[in-house]
């Protein structure tokens, strides 16, 4: 019998939540209009409006890159500049898709803990040389919440960044691939984290938290919504059988199970990080605020994990571990034993 493999690569390596599968089976009954003109998509919009405590326009898509690209395309143009942290997902891991869809230039800015700094953003916008036809013009700000290194913007930090953006005439996009983990960790409402702080458009991810290829572009400013369907079609993002994504997203927000899963994943990562840092030679490369852990450890420990029953990612000097809500406790214990054993044998 093959040995069990413990997978810490990401939170999208697991299966779908039971209620999501039930929603898909229900949506599979009978027929429905294609391309989002269906009752499932209408109910999804109603559900999102209730969750976000205001009328919103929601567009189902299959990928986070698609959601980010379409959202940003609605905020910028071909001679625009989109400001983001230098480590933002749109800047590092989307193969130029946002720039392809928007025609705009991404401008990466430094900031501690992998987050944008208000003063740095303000200075960059002051020096943007508006009106000069030889320079790209500021149009949008991207906030990756949580960051790709698992760090969180507090509510007042989001508000401060949005305030600077608004003062300089920029619209604000939030990349929420792990939106559930952020809401769970901050103990706030979806509304408090987004439009109440000044966010115009949200890319909401559900795939990493129990859904199957289900993401959404959530538009809080109705004036921006009218062109989204055109950009989706032109960009090949309109889903023929949209009901199957819309049904998932509607069910996703129907109760608190989406938050329960995120809280569980966050708690497992916090517990694992605390136990890891008790091991001499193991240090954190970033604060652990959601379900992601970035570690630095002696090469002997990394080699032992590689040779063991574990799946994880290595990023330059760091080891990345991501906890799922259904992470096996025995896998966590085995990982700790492996690291301790490797360091004891070399120590």
C-alpha positions, 0 to 999 in steps of 0.5 A: 500500500503506498505511503500517505502523501501530505500536501502543503502546497496550497489550499487549492489542492484539496477537494470541493466542499460538500455543499458546493457539490450539492449546489452543482448537482441541483444546477444540473437539473433541467435547462438554463439560459447560457452566458449568465442570463440565468436564474442562478446568476440572478440569485448569486447577485442577490446573495452577494448584495445581501452579504456585502450589504448594498447592491452589487454587480457580480460576474462569475469567471473561472480563474483568479487571473481572469477576474483580476484582468477584467476588473483592472481593465475596467479601471484603467486604459492603454496609457494608464499606470496601475500601482501595486506592491512589487510582490503583488500577485498581478505583478509576479504570478500572472504572466503579464495578463493584467497588462495584456488585458488593460494595455496599462503598465504595472508600477510595483512599489516597495513596502514592509511585510509585503504590503503597500506603504501609504507614504510611498504610494502618495509620493509616487503619485505626486511624482507621476508627472500627470499630463506629460504625454511621454509618461503613463498616467495613474489610473488604478491601485491594486491591493492584494488582500491578503498579500502573497506572503500571507500578510494582512492589511488592517482595515485602517490601512485599507482605508488609508490607501484608498484615501490616498488613491481617491485624493489622486483620482485613482480607482481601487481594485482588491485582489481577494484570492483568499478573501475568506481567510482575510475576513476570518482573520480580521473578524470583520464583515465583507462590506467593512473590508471593501467598499466601506473602506473605498474599494471599487472592485473586488476579485473574489476567490472561492476556489481556494476555499471549497469551490471548483473553479469559481471566482467573481468580479464584484463591482461596487460602483455601478458606473463601472459595471456597464462595460464589464460584460464587453471586456469579459467577452472580448477577453474570452471570459464569458462562461457558456454554462455560467450557472455552474459557477454562479450556483457555487458562488450563491451557495458559498455565501448561503451560510457561514461555512465559508468562514468556518473553513477559513478560520479552521485553515488559519488556526491550523497554520497558526498552531503549526507555525508556533510548533515549528518556531520551537525548533532551533534553526527554524525561523519565520520569513513573514508574519503568519496571519492567515493559512500561509507559512513562510519558513527559513531552515537549514538545508538538511531539513529542506532535503529531508522534507523533499525526500519524505512524504511531503509536498510543498513549494520552495521560493528562493530561500523560503519554504512555503507551507499552506494549511487547508481546513481539512489538513490531516493532523497526522500530516502536521505531526509527521512534518514536525518529526521530519524537520526535528529528525533532520536537524538532530542528526546534523546538529 
